[in-house]
């Protein structure tokens, strides 16, 4: 799956942004994935909870959704005598997150282009552009 929609999709519906996955797009899950992508070795549950400002229950629920989607691996280990839960992006999760970021970059590019076009039309009048 490419991060750029095909020309026919972009031509017919240039602002459909098919690559925005609902499972990733939710604010807390986006934060979880951003945290994990920047920590390749994974994160302890408690660290991830702090980084994303989530409660135990919220983080558990969002991790379950991400795990069910194949984006995150959650392992129960022991650190010394204490049990520890570690979370890490799967290879598939990393790939899909990078593609998702590519779509966000396209959205930003489209918005900037529209802003520049609007600013130019205000300067030069409707339908006119600088030579």
C-alpha positions in Angstrom: 0.0 0.0 0.0 1.5 3.3 -1.1 1.3 6.4 1.1 0.1 8.4 -1.9 -3.3 7.5 -3.3 -3.4 6.5 -7.0 -4.0 9.3 -9.5 -7.5 8.2 -10.2 -8.5 8.4 -6.6 -6.7 11.7 -6.1 -8.2 13.0 -9.3 -11.8 12.0 -8.5 -11.6 12.8 -4.8 -8.4 14.7 -4.1 -9.3 15.3 -0.4 -10.6 11.8 0.5 -7.2 10.8 2.1 -7.8 7.1 1.9 -4.6 6.4 3.9 -6.0 7.8 7.2 -6.6 4.7 9.2 -9.2 5.2 12.0 -7.4 2.9 14.3 -4.3 5.2 14.1 -6.1 8.5 13.8 -7.6 8.5 17.3 -5.6 11.0 19.4 -4.4 8.6 22.2 -3.5 5.9 19.7 -1.6 8.4 17.6 0.3 9.5 20.7 1.1 5.9 21.6 2.4 5.0 18.1 4.4 8.2 18.0 6.0 7.3 21.3 6.8 3.8 20.2 8.2 4.8 16.8 10.7 7.0 18.6 11.7 4.2 21.0 12.6 1.3 18.7 13.4 -1.0 21.7 9.9 -0.4 23.0 8.7 1.1 26.2 7.6 -0.1 29.6 3.8 0.3 30.2 4.4 2.9 32.9 6.7 5.0 30.7 4.2 4.9 27.9 1.4 5.8 30.2 3.4 8.9 31.4 4.5 10.0 27.9 0.9 9.9 26.7 -0.8 11.2 29.8 -3.2 8.2 30.0 -4.7 6.2 32.8 -4.0 2.5 33.2 -7.4 1.6 31.9 -7.2 4.0 28.9 -3.8 2.8 27.9 -4.8 -0.8 28.3 -7.8 -0.3 26.0 -5.9 1.6 23.3 -3.1 -1.0 23.4 -5.6 -3.8 22.9 -7.1 -2.0 19.8 -3.6 -1.5 18.4 -2.6 -5.1 19.2 -5.8 -6.4 17.6 -4.9 -4.4 14.5 -1.4 -5.9 14.4 0.4 -2.6 15.0 1.7 -3.2 18.5 3.2 -6.1 20.4 2.6 -6.2 24.2 4.8 -8.6 26.2 4.7 -9.4 29.9 8.3 -9.8 31.2 10.0 -9.6 34.6 12.5 -7.0 35.6 14.2 -8.4 38.6 11.4 -9.8 40.8 8.7 -7.4 39.4 6.5 -8.1 36.4 6.8 -5.6 33.7 4.7 -5.0 30.6 6.7 -3.8 27.5 5.1 -2.4 24.4 6.8 -2.2 21.0 5.7 -1.5 17.4 5.5 -4.5 15.1 7.2 -4.4 11.7 3.7 -4.0 10.2 2.9 -1.3 12.7 6.0 0.7 11.8 5.3 0.4 8.1 1.6 1.5 8.5 2.5 4.4 10.8 5.1 5.7 8.3 2.5 5.4 5.5 0.0 7.2 7.7 2.5 10.1 8.4 3.0 10.3 4.6 -0.8 10.9 4.2 -0.6 13.6 7.0 2.2 15.2 5.1 0.1 15.3 1.9 -2.7 16.9 3.9 -0.4 19.6 5.2 1.0 20.1 1.7 -2.5 20.5 0.2 -3.5 22.9 3.0 -0.4 25.0 2.4 -0.9 25.0 -1.3 -4.5 26.2 -0.8 -3.3 28.9 1.5 -0.8 30.1 -1.0 -3.3 30.0 -3.8 -5.8 32.0 -1.7 -3.2 34.6 -0.7 -2.1 35.0 -4.4 -5.7 35.5 -5.5 -6.3 38.1 -2.9 -3.1 40.0 -4.0 -3.7 39.7 -7.8 -7.5 39.4 -8.0 -9.6 36.4 -8.8 -8.4 34.3 -11.7 -5.2 36.3 -12.1 -1.8 35.1 -11.2 1.6 36.7 -11.4 3.5 36.4 -14.7 
